[in-house]
Amino acid sequence: MTKVIVFGGRGQLGSCLKEVAQSISFQGLLFPEEECSNILDIPALEKLFKLEKPGYVINCAAYTAVDKAEDEVALARQVNRDGPENLAKLCQEHGAVLIHVSTDFVFEGNLPQLLSEDMETNPLNVYGLTKLEGEQVIEQCMNRYFVLRTSWLYSEHGGNFVKTMLRLAAERDELKVIVDQVGTPTYAIDLAHVILHIVSCKSVAYGVYHYSNEGVASWYDFAKAIFNLSGSNIKVFPIHTSEFPTKANRPSFSVMGKNKIKEALSLEIPYWRDSLERCINNLKGVR
């Protein structure tokens, strides 16, 4: 049985990996104890790799507070660049494959065209820059890796846009949501399935890939769908980014093309609203 170490296992995607692994009887996932899960603690990591001898390492750990990163540049860089570098070096040393989760925010997103993996990157904020630096150090340290760029991640687990909208719908009568930032929501359960598929099929098609659900939406469209599917009567009004300024700039168009990953892994990717409906129905069952 191939051992797979998951870092960031307590976060949203890590929780989804646990759920999916259980649902498909996937064996071999290891979630290291807190003292061994810090991707910045090199001695603890070295001890863990020597003990477990993993065949795969999945890195879900990241600094994801986009606006806060503008003030905490050093910390964001430590987690998003230095941590992946530590894992890449140890994977290279121990012969493990690294699966690393990145973001659409590595792009400027100033043109209305599908983003392909080979397009020029130009992050607009510290978060995107440090995530790009993490990708770059992985590429420099090893050649057996998968970098999966994703976007607008949500699920039943952790904090995310879907759960925030549902909470606000219970508290308010109306809400304003940005309409001029366009991308694709991604159900973290779907991404978790893809990650475990990479391990199961032992793919050697290493490199950088884009993965999100299919389709296109603005944050306004996303919010409207959440409220429609959940049966909420809250009124939603579209506003422009200029009406809701944030510390970090964000791409206006970050829809990623996914032909590369569909062909490499023979994937059929669900439409974003279909996956959202699954998530909403599950949350209804939880509440």
C-alpha positions as CSV (number, residue, x, y, z in Angstrom):
1,M,0.0,0.0,0.0
2,T,1.4,3.4,-1.0
3,K,1.6,5.8,1.9
4,V,0.3,9.3,1.2
5,I,1.1,12.1,3.7
6,V,-1.3,15.1,3.7
7,F,-0.2,18.4,5.0
8,G,-2.9,21.0,5.8
9,G,-5.2,18.1,6.8
10,R,-7.3,20.2,9.2
11,G,-8.2,22.7,6.5
12,Q,-11.1,22.7,4.0
13,L,-9.4,20.6,1.3
14,G,-7.7,18.3,3.8
15,S,-11.1,17.6,5.4
16,C,-12.5,16.8,1.9
17,L,-9.7,14.4,1.2
18,K,-10.6,12.5,4.4
19,E,-14.2,12.4,3.4
20,V,-13.6,11.2,-0.1
21,A,-11.0,8.7,0.9
22,Q,-13.5,7.2,3.3
23,S,-16.3,7.1,0.7
24,I,-14.1,5.3,-1.9
25,S,-12.3,3.1,0.6
26,F,-9.0,4.7,-0.3
27,Q,-6.2,3.3,1.9
28,G,-2.9,4.9,2.9
29,L,-3.7,8.5,3.7
30,L,-1.6,9.8,6.7
31,F,-2.4,13.0,8.5
32,P,0.6,13.8,10.7
33,E,0.2,14.9,14.3
34,E,0.4,18.6,15.0
35,E,4.1,18.5,16.0
36,C,5.0,16.9,12.6
37,S,2.6,18.8,10.3
38,N,4.4,22.1,10.3
39,I,5.8,22.5,6.8
40,L,8.3,25.0,8.1
41,D,9.8,22.6,10.7
42,I,12.6,20.9,8.7
43,P,13.9,18.6,11.5
44,A,10.3,17.3,12.2
45,L,9.7,16.9,8.5
46,E,12.9,14.9,8.0
47,K,12.0,12.6,10.8
48,L,8.5,12.1,9.4
49,F,9.8,11.3,5.9
50,K,12.3,8.8,7.2
51,L,9.7,7.1,9.4
52,E,6.9,6.9,6.9
53,K,8.7,6.7,3.6
54,P,5.7,8.2,1.6
55,G,5.1,7.5,-2.1
56,Y,3.1,10.7,-2.4
57,V,2.9,14.0,-0.5
58,I,-0.2,16.2,-0.8
59,N,0.3,19.8,0.2
60,C,-3.0,21.6,1.1
61,A,-1.3,23.8,3.7
62,A,-1.3,27.5,2.7
63,Y,-1.6,31.1,3.9
64,T,-4.9,32.0,2.3
65,A,-5.9,35.3,4.0
66,V,-5.7,37.4,0.8
67,D,-6.1,40.8,2.2
68,K,-4.2,40.1,5.4
69,A,-1.2,38.9,3.4
70,E,-0.7,42.5,2.2
71,D,0.5,43.3,5.7
72,E,2.0,39.9,6.6
73,V,4.2,39.5,3.6
74,A,7.0,37.6,5.4
75,L,4.6,35.1,7.0
76,A,2.7,34.5,3.7
77,R,6.0,33.9,1.9
78,Q,7.2,31.5,4.6
79,V,4.1,29.3,4.3
80,N,3.4,29.7,0.6
81,R,7.0,29.5,-0.7
82,D,9.4,28.2,1.9
83,G,7.1,25.4,3.1
84,P,6.6,24.0,-0.4
85,E,10.4,24.2,-1.0
86,N,10.9,22.1,2.2
87,L,8.5,19.5,1.0
88,A,9.9,19.5,-2.6
89,K,13.4,18.9,-1.4
90,L,12.4,16.1,0.9
91,C,10.2,14.5,-1.8
92,Q,13.2,14.6,-4.2
93,E,15.5,13.1,-1.6
94,H,13.0,10.3,-0.6
95,G,11.6,9.6,-4.1
96,A,8.1,10.8,-3.4
97,V,5.7,12.5,-5.8
98,L,4.5,15.9,-4.6
99,I,0.9,17.1,-5.3
100,H,0.7,20.8,-4.5
101,V,-2.4,23.0,-4.6
102,S,-2.0,26.5,-6.0
103,T,-4.4,29.2,-7.2
104,D,-5.8,31.2,-10.1
105,F,-4.5,34.3,-8.4
106,V,-1.0,33.7,-10.0
107,F,-2.5,35.5,-13.0
108,E,-3.3,39.1,-13.5
109,G,-6.7,38.2,-15.0
110,N,-7.1,41.4,-17.0
111,L,-8.3,39.9,-20.3
112,P,-11.5,38.0,-21.0
113,Q,-9.9,34.8,-22.2
114,L,-9.5,31.3,-20.8
115,L,-6.3,31.0,-18.8
116,S,-4.0,28.1,-19.9
117,E,-1.1,26.6,-17.9
118,D,1.5,28.1,-20.2
119,M,0.3,31.7,-20.1
120,E,2.4,34.4,-18.5
121,T,1.7,34.9,-14.8
122,N,1.5,38.3,-13.2
123,P,0.0,38.3,-9.7
124,L,-1.9,41.3,-8.5
125,N,-1.4,40.7,-4.8
126,V,1.0,39.2,-2.2
127,Y,-1.0,36.0,-1.8
128,G,-0.8,35.3,-5.6
129,L,2.8,36.2,-5.7
130,T,3.8,34.0,-2.8
131,K,1.8,31.1,-4.3
132,L,3.6,31.6,-7.6
133,E,6.9,31.6,-5.8
134,G,5.9,28.3,-4.2
135,E,5.2,26.8,-7.7
136,Q,8.6,28.0,-8.9
137,V,10.6,26.5,-6.1
138,I,8.9,23.2,-6.6
139,E,9.8,23.2,-10.3
140,Q,13.4,24.1,-9.4
141,C,13.8,21.3,-6.7
142,M,12.2,18.3,-8.4
143,N,10.5,17.0,-11.6
144,R,8.0,14.5,-10.2
145,Y,5.2,16.9,-9.1
146,F,1.7,17.9,-9.9
147,V,0.8,21.6,-9.3
148,L,-3.0,22.0,-9.3
149,R,-4.2,25.6,-9.7
150,T,-7.8,25.9,-8.5
151,S,-10.2,28.7,-7.8
152,W,-13.1,29.8,-5.6
153,L,-12.9,26.7,-3.4
154,Y,-15.9,25.8,-1.2
155,S,-17.4,22.8,0.6
156,E,-19.3,21.7,3.6
157,H,-16.1,22.1,5.6
158,G,-14.3,25.1,7.0
159,G,-15.0,28.7,6.2
160,N,-15.9,29.6,2.6
161,F,-18.1,31.8,0.4
162,V,-21.0,29.4,0.4
163,K,-21.2,29.1,4.1
164,T,-20.8,32.8,4.6
165,M,-23.6,33.6,2.1
166,L,-25.9,31.1,3.9
167,R,-25.1,32.7,7.2
168,L,-25.8,36.2,5.9
169,A,-29.0,35.1,4.3
170,A,-30.2,34.1,7.8
171,E,-29.2,37.4,9.3
172,R,-30.2,40.0,6.6
173,D,-32.9,40.9,4.2
174,E,-30.6,42.1,1.4
175,L,-27.0,41.9,0.3
176,K,-24.7,43.5,-2.2
177,V,-22.3,41.3,-4.1
178,I,-19.5,42.0,-6.7
179,V,-20.5,41.4,-10.3
180,D,-17.4,42.4,-12.2
181,Q,-15.0,39.7,-10.9
182,V,-15.5,36.5,-13.0
183,G,-14.2,33.0,-12.4
184,T,-15.4,29.5,-11.6
185,P,-16.5,28.1,-8.2
186,T,-14.8,24.8,-7.3
187,Y,-16.3,22.2,-5.0
188,A,-13.5,20.9,-2.9
189,I,-14.9,17.4,-2.9
190,D,-14.5,17.3,-6.7
191,L,-10.9,18.5,-6.4
192,A,-10.3,15.9,-3.7
193,H,-11.5,13.2,-6.0
194,V,-9.1,14.4,-8.7
195,I,-6.1,14.4,-6.3
196,L,-6.8,10.8,-5.1
197,H,-7.4,9.8,-8.8
198,I,-3.8,11.0,-9.5
199,V,-2.5,8.8,-6.8
200,S,-4.7,5.8,-7.6
201,C,-3.8,5.7,-11.3
202,K,-0.1,6.5,-10.6
203,S,0.0,9.1,-13.3
204,V,3.4,10.2,-14.5
205,A,2.1,13.1,-16.5
206,Y,3.8,15.5,-14.1
207,G,3.5,19.3,-14.4
208,V,1.3,22.3,-13.8
209,Y,-2.5,21.8,-14.3
210,H,-5.7,23.9,-13.9
211,Y,-8.7,22.4,-12.1
212,S,-12.0,24.0,-11.3
213,N,-15.5,23.0,-12.1
214,E,-16.9,23.8,-15.5
215,G,-18.6,27.0,-16.4
216,V,-18.3,30.7,-15.6
217,A,-19.8,32.9,-12.9
218,S,-19.3,36.3,-11.2
219,W,-19.5,36.4,-7.4
220,Y,-23.0,37.8,-7.9
221,D,-24.0,34.8,-10.0
222,F,-22.5,32.5,-7.4
223,A,-24.4,34.2,-4.6
224,K,-27.7,34.1,-6.5
225,A,-27.3,30.4,-7.2
226,I,-26.5,29.7,-3.5
227,F,-29.7,31.6,-2.4
228,N,-31.9,30.0,-5.1
229,L,-30.7,26.5,-4.3
230,S,-31.1,27.0,-0.6
231,G,-34.5,28.5,-0.8
232,S,-33.5,31.8,0.6
233,N,-35.6,35.0,-0.1
234,I,-32.8,37.5,0.5
235,K,-32.5,40.2,-2.1
236,V,-29.2,40.5,-3.9
237,F,-27.9,43.5,-5.7
238,P,-24.9,43.6,-8.0
239,I,-22.1,46.1,-7.3
240,H,-18.8,46.9,-9.0
241,T,-15.4,46.2,-7.4
242,S,-14.8,50.0,-7.1
243,E,-17.8,50.1,-4.7
244,F,-16.3,47.5,-2.4
245,P,-12.6,48.3,-2.1
246,T,-10.3,45.7,-0.5
247,K,-6.6,45.9,0.5
248,A,-5.6,43.3,-2.1
249,N,-6.4,43.7,-5.7
250,R,-8.1,40.7,-7.4
251,P,-8.3,39.5,-11.0
252,S,-11.3,40.6,-12.9
253,F,-11.3,37.5,-15.1
254,S,-9.7,34.2,-13.9
255,V,-11.6,31.5,-15.7
256,M,-9.1,28.6,-16.3
257,G,-9.0,26.3,-19.3
258,K,-8.9,22.6,-18.2
259,N,-8.3,20.7,-21.4
260,K,-4.8,19.7,-20.3
261,I,-6.0,17.9,-17.1
262,K,-9.0,16.5,-18.8
263,E,-6.9,14.9,-21.5
264,A,-4.0,13.8,-19.2
265,L,-6.3,12.1,-16.6
266,S,-9.4,11.3,-18.8
267,L,-11.6,13.4,-16.6
268,E,-15.2,14.6,-16.9
269,I,-15.5,17.7,-14.8
270,P,-18.9,18.6,-13.2
271,Y,-20.6,21.9,-14.0
272,W,-20.2,24.4,-11.1
273,R,-23.9,24.8,-10.3
274,D,-24.5,21.0,-10.3
275,S,-21.7,20.6,-7.7
276,L,-23.1,23.6,-5.7
277,E,-26.5,21.9,-5.5
278,R,-24.8,18.8,-4.1
279,C,-23.1,20.8,-1.5
280,I,-26.2,22.8,-0.5
281,N,-28.2,19.6,-0.2
282,N,-25.6,18.2,2.1
283,L,-25.5,21.3,4.2
284,K,-29.3,21.2,4.5
285,G,-28.9,17.7,5.9
286,V,-26.3,18.9,8.4
287,R,-28.4,21.8,9.7
